[in-house]
């Protein structure tokens, strides 16, 4: 169907948001869905998310319902069919008063959208795996743009104006980790990522922590490495925070330093004092979207949009010297 054929959101009583994963992608979708909430406060919003990511949005006042999708239980060749049967039972149809917005754009998400029984289903033009063939309306997007900008094109297609200064990442408040240091000057470091080549080396992490001393440092995240930096000013909370606790910790930090990862996007969404570290990933497309966040890339620190194509697309290594540079910048900002 053509974009002109999009119905008005005013014609519906509810909208089913299909964005099951991943952590960073759900964070990127928040401004678009929140813009819909602001434009249509009476529209009931239901969000389908993988069970492990529900804490990102559970308990927020601006969402009416968060539906936990047990993705990990549907594996193997029959997984898709099992997921479809689950959706038919767990997503009772609100038709004809519900519209479905498939932000995920994969065959599985489109199948879940269909199984809900609600129509029409709206997807994006960069959908993959044939998902667009299960969509009733397709919103054209710039596939090379930052994820936040791509998702914002959906509410814009419905005539909802979206100003950059008004963007919001309304994540759940979270909760304090047990035995968290009771002080307001903590520098939280998230130095590890599942993405190959994104984590800080043991040497770079030690240099970063050494250079931040005597400022108090807290490590968060998960790593297979058993080596941890040494220092009296360091508290190690790795493997010790739940997702709600991580959100809370990143929100409370004086500064956050994080490698490119889902937690980096959480940090940028809840804390203006965030610095993202990019090695091979392009910060213009996947960097922290908060315009007040900083990025280390190509041996320098700047805003996400200030890096050249050559800087952004080359691989860079965080050496101990680069770690010292990052620490010096953060200390200067604190002063």
C-alpha positions as CSV (number, residue, x, y, z in Angstrom):
1,X,0.0,0.0,0.0
2,X,1.1,3.6,-0.5
3,X,2.1,5.8,2.4
4,X,-0.9,8.1,1.5
5,X,-3.2,5.2,2.5
6,X,-2.1,5.2,6.1
7,X,-5.1,5.5,8.5
8,X,-5.3,8.1,11.2
9,X,-4.2,6.9,14.7
10,X,-7.3,8.7,15.9
11,X,-9.4,5.9,14.4
12,X,-8.0,3.4,16.9
13,X,-8.4,2.8,20.7
14,X,-5.0,1.0,21.0
15,X,-1.7,0.3,19.3
16,X,0.4,-2.9,19.7
17,X,4.1,-2.0,19.5
18,X,6.1,-5.0,18.2
19,X,9.7,-4.5,19.2
20,X,10.9,-7.6,21.1
21,X,14.6,-7.0,21.0
22,X,17.4,-6.2,21.5
23,X,18.4,-4.1,24.5
24,X,19.8,-1.2,22.4
25,X,17.1,-1.4,19.8
26,X,14.4,-1.1,22.4
27,X,16.1,2.0,23.8
28,X,16.3,3.4,20.2
29,X,12.6,2.9,19.7
30,X,11.5,4.8,22.8
31,X,11.5,8.3,21.3
32,X,9.2,7.2,18.5
33,X,6.7,5.4,20.7
34,X,6.8,8.2,23.3
35,X,6.1,10.8,20.5
36,X,3.0,8.7,19.7
37,X,1.9,8.8,23.3
38,X,2.3,12.6,23.5
39,X,0.4,13.1,20.3
40,X,-2.4,10.7,21.2
41,X,-2.6,10.5,25.0
42,X,-5.9,8.5,24.9
43,X,-4.4,5.8,22.7
44,X,-3.7,2.6,24.7
45,X,-0.2,1.5,24.1
46,X,0.7,-2.2,24.4
47,X,4.4,-3.2,23.9
48,X,5.5,-6.7,23.0
49,X,9.1,-7.3,24.2
50,X,11.3,-10.3,24.9
51,X,11.0,-11.3,28.6
52,X,14.6,-10.4,29.4
53,X,14.2,-6.8,28.1
54,X,10.8,-6.1,29.7
55,X,12.4,-4.4,32.7
56,X,13.5,-1.6,30.4
57,X,9.9,-0.4,30.1
58,X,7.9,-2.2,32.8
59,X,6.3,0.1,35.3
60,X,6.6,3.2,33.2
61,X,3.5,5.4,33.5
62,X,3.3,6.2,29.8
63,X,2.8,2.6,28.7
64,X,-0.5,0.8,29.4
65,X,0.8,-2.7,29.0
66,X,4.1,-4.6,28.6
67,X,3.7,-8.1,27.2
68,X,6.5,-10.5,27.9
69,X,7.4,-12.6,24.9
70,X,9.3,-15.8,26.0
71,X,11.5,-15.9,22.9
72,X,14.1,-18.3,24.3
73,X,11.5,-21.0,24.7
74,X,10.8,-21.1,20.9
75,X,13.8,-22.8,19.3
76,X,14.5,-25.2,16.5
77,X,12.6,-25.7,13.3
78,X,9.2,-25.5,15.0
79,X,10.0,-22.4,17.0
80,X,8.3,-20.0,14.7
81,X,5.1,-22.0,14.6
82,X,5.2,-22.3,18.4
83,X,5.6,-18.6,18.7
84,X,2.7,-18.0,16.4
85,X,0.4,-20.2,18.6
86,X,1.7,-18.4,21.7
87,X,0.8,-15.0,20.1
88,X,-2.7,-16.2,19.2
89,X,-3.3,-17.0,22.9
90,X,-1.3,-14.2,24.6
91,X,-2.2,-11.3,22.3
92,X,-6.0,-11.3,22.4
93,X,-7.3,-9.4,19.4
94,X,-8.4,-5.8,19.9
95,X,-9.6,-5.7,16.3
96,X,-11.0,-3.6,14.8
97,X,-9.9,-1.0,17.2
98,X,-6.2,-1.8,17.4
99,X,-3.4,-0.9,15.0
100,X,0.0,-2.8,15.0
101,X,3.3,-1.0,14.6
102,X,6.1,-3.5,13.8
103,X,9.3,-1.7,14.6
104,X,11.3,-4.9,14.5
105,X,10.8,-5.7,10.8
106,X,11.8,-9.4,10.8
107,X,9.7,-12.4,9.7
108,X,9.1,-13.5,13.3
109,X,7.9,-10.1,14.4
110,X,5.6,-9.7,11.4
111,X,4.2,-13.2,12.1
112,X,3.5,-12.3,15.7
113,X,1.8,-9.1,14.5
114,X,-0.4,-11.2,12.2
115,X,-1.1,-13.7,14.9
116,X,-2.4,-11.0,17.2
117,X,-5.5,-10.7,15.0
118,X,-5.3,-6.9,15.0
119,X,-5.0,-4.9,11.8
120,X,-3.7,-3.0,10.0
121,X,0.0,-3.8,10.4
122,X,2.5,-1.0,9.7
123,X,6.1,-1.7,9.1
124,X,9.2,0.0,7.8
125,X,10.8,-0.2,4.3
126,X,14.1,-1.6,5.7
127,X,12.3,-4.7,7.1
128,X,14.0,-8.0,6.3
129,X,13.3,-11.7,5.8
130,X,10.2,-11.0,3.8
131,X,8.5,-9.3,6.7
132,X,7.2,-6.5,4.5
133,X,4.9,-9.0,2.7
134,X,3.0,-9.4,6.0
135,X,2.6,-5.7,6.5
136,X,-0.4,-3.7,5.3
137,X,1.4,-0.4,5.2
138,X,5.1,0.3,4.7
139,X,6.7,3.5,5.8
140,X,9.8,4.5,3.8
141,X,12.9,5.1,5.9
142,X,16.5,5.9,5.2
143,X,18.2,2.6,5.9
144,X,21.6,4.2,6.5
145,X,20.4,6.6,9.2
146,X,20.8,6.2,12.9
147,X,18.2,3.7,14.3
148,X,16.5,6.5,16.4
149,X,16.0,8.5,13.2
150,X,14.7,5.5,11.3
151,X,12.1,4.7,14.0
152,X,11.0,8.3,14.3
153,X,10.0,8.2,10.6
154,X,7.0,6.1,11.6
155,X,5.3,8.6,13.9
156,X,6.2,11.3,11.4
157,X,4.4,9.3,8.7
158,X,1.3,9.7,10.8
159,X,1.7,13.4,10.8
160,X,3.2,13.6,14.3
161,X,5.8,16.4,14.5
162,X,9.0,15.3,16.2
163,X,11.5,18.0,17.3
164,X,15.0,16.9,18.2
165,X,14.9,19.0,21.4
166,X,11.8,17.2,22.6
167,X,13.1,13.6,22.2
168,X,12.7,11.5,25.3
169,X,14.1,8.1,26.4
170,X,11.6,7.3,29.2
171,X,13.1,4.1,30.6
172,X,12.0,2.5,33.8
173,X,13.4,4.1,37.0
174,X,15.1,0.9,38.1
175,X,16.2,0.1,41.6
176,X,19.4,0.5,43.7
177,X,21.8,-2.4,43.7
178,X,22.5,-3.9,47.2
179,X,25.5,-2.3,48.8
180,X,25.9,0.3,46.1
181,X,28.2,3.1,47.3
182,X,26.2,6.0,48.8
183,X,27.8,8.9,47.1
184,X,27.1,11.2,44.2
185,X,30.5,11.5,42.5
186,X,30.8,8.0,41.1
187,X,32.3,7.3,37.7
188,X,30.6,4.2,36.3
189,X,32.5,2.2,33.7
190,X,31.0,-0.4,31.5
191,X,34.0,-1.8,29.7
192,X,32.8,-5.1,28.1
193,X,30.6,-6.0,25.1
194,X,29.5,-9.2,23.5
195,X,30.5,-7.6,20.1
196,X,33.8,-8.8,18.9
197,X,36.6,-6.2,19.3
198,X,34.5,-3.7,21.3
199,X,35.6,-4.5,24.9
200,X,38.5,-2.8,26.6
201,X,41.6,-4.9,27.0
202,X,42.7,-5.6,30.5
203,X,45.6,-3.2,30.0
204,X,43.5,-0.4,28.7
205,X,40.9,-0.8,31.5
206,X,43.6,-0.8,34.2
207,X,45.1,2.4,32.6
208,X,41.7,4.0,32.5
209,X,41.0,3.3,36.2
210,X,44.5,4.3,37.2
211,X,44.2,7.6,35.4
212,X,40.8,8.3,37.1
213,X,42.2,7.9,40.6
214,X,41.4,9.1,43.2
215,X,37.9,9.6,41.8
216,X,35.7,6.7,42.8
217,X,35.1,4.2,40.1
218,X,32.4,1.4,39.8
219,X,32.7,-1.4,37.2
220,X,29.4,-2.8,35.9
221,X,28.6,-5.3,33.2
222,X,29.6,-8.9,32.4
223,X,32.8,-10.4,31.2
224,X,34.3,-13.8,30.7
225,X,37.7,-12.4,31.8
226,X,38.6,-13.2,35.4
227,X,41.1,-10.2,35.5
228,X,39.8,-7.0,37.1
229,X,41.7,-3.7,37.6
230,X,43.2,-3.1,40.9
231,X,42.9,0.0,43.0
232,X,41.5,1.2,46.3
233,X,39.2,3.6,44.5
234,X,37.5,0.8,42.5
235,X,34.3,-1.0,43.4
236,X,33.6,-4.1,41.3
237,X,29.9,-4.6,40.6
238,X,30.4,-6.7,37.5
239,X,28.0,-9.7,37.4
240,X,26.2,-8.1,40.4
241,X,23.4,-6.0,38.9
242,X,20.1,-6.9,37.4
243,X,18.8,-4.9,34.4
244,X,16.6,-2.6,36.6
245,X,19.7,-2.1,38.9
246,X,21.9,-1.2,35.9
247,X,19.4,1.4,34.7
248,X,19.4,2.9,38.2
249,X,23.2,2.9,38.5
250,X,23.7,4.5,35.1
251,X,21.1,7.2,35.9
252,X,22.7,8.1,39.2
253,X,26.3,8.2,38.0
254,X,28.3,11.4,37.9
255,X,29.8,10.2,34.7
256,X,29.4,7.0,32.6
257,X,32.1,5.6,30.4
258,X,31.0,2.7,28.2
259,X,32.1,0.8,25.2
260,X,29.6,0.5,22.3
261,X,26.9,-1.7,23.7
262,X,23.2,-1.8,24.9
263,X,24.2,-0.3,28.3
264,X,25.9,2.6,26.5
265,X,22.5,3.5,24.9
266,X,20.8,3.1,28.3
267,X,23.4,5.5,29.8
268,X,23.0,8.1,27.0
269,X,19.2,7.9,27.4
270,X,19.2,8.6,31.2
271,X,22.5,10.5,31.7
272,X,23.8,13.5,29.8
273,X,27.3,12.8,31.2
274,X,28.0,9.8,29.0
275,X,31.1,9.0,26.9
276,X,30.8,6.1,24.4
277,X,33.9,4.3,23.2
278,X,33.8,3.1,19.5
279,X,36.5,0.9,18.0
280,X,35.2,-0.5,14.6
281,X,31.5,0.6,14.8
282,X,30.4,3.8,13.2
283,X,29.3,6.3,15.9
284,X,27.3,8.3,13.3
285,X,24.9,5.3,12.9
286,X,25.1,3.5,16.2
287,X,26.6,6.0,18.6
288,X,24.9,7.5,21.7
289,X,22.0,9.6,20.2
290,X,21.9,12.1,23.1
291,X,23.3,15.3,21.6
292,X,25.1,16.0,24.9
293,X,26.9,12.6,25.0
294,X,30.5,12.3,23.9
295,X,32.3,9.7,21.8
296,X,35.9,8.5,21.6
297,X,36.8,7.4,18.1
298,X,39.8,7.8,15.9
299,X,42.0,9.0,18.8
300,X,39.8,12.0,19.6
301,X,36.7,12.9,21.6
302,X,33.8,14.7,20.0
303,X,30.1,14.6,19.5
304,X,28.7,11.7,17.5
305,X,28.0,13.7,14.4
306,X,31.3,15.4,14.3
307,X,33.4,12.5,13.0
308,X,34.3,12.3,9.4
309,X,33.4,9.3,7.2
310,X,37.1,8.2,7.2
311,X,37.3,8.4,11.0
312,X,34.0,6.6,11.5
313,X,34.5,3.6,9.2
314,X,38.1,2.7,10.2
315,X,39.0,0.3,13.0
316,X,40.7,1.9,16.0
317,X,42.3,0.3,19.1
318,X,41.9,1.7,22.6
319,X,45.4,1.6,23.8
320,X,46.5,2.4,27.4
321,X,47.4,5.9,26.1
322,X,43.9,6.4,24.7
323,X,42.4,5.2,28.0
324,X,44.5,7.9,29.7
325,X,43.2,10.5,27.2
326,X,39.6,9.5,28.0
327,X,40.2,9.7,31.8
328,X,41.8,13.1,31.4
329,X,38.8,14.4,29.5
330,X,36.2,13.1,32.0
331,X,38.2,14.6,34.9
332,X,38.4,17.9,33.1
333,X,34.6,17.8,32.6
334,X,34.0,17.1,36.3
335,X,36.2,20.1,37.3
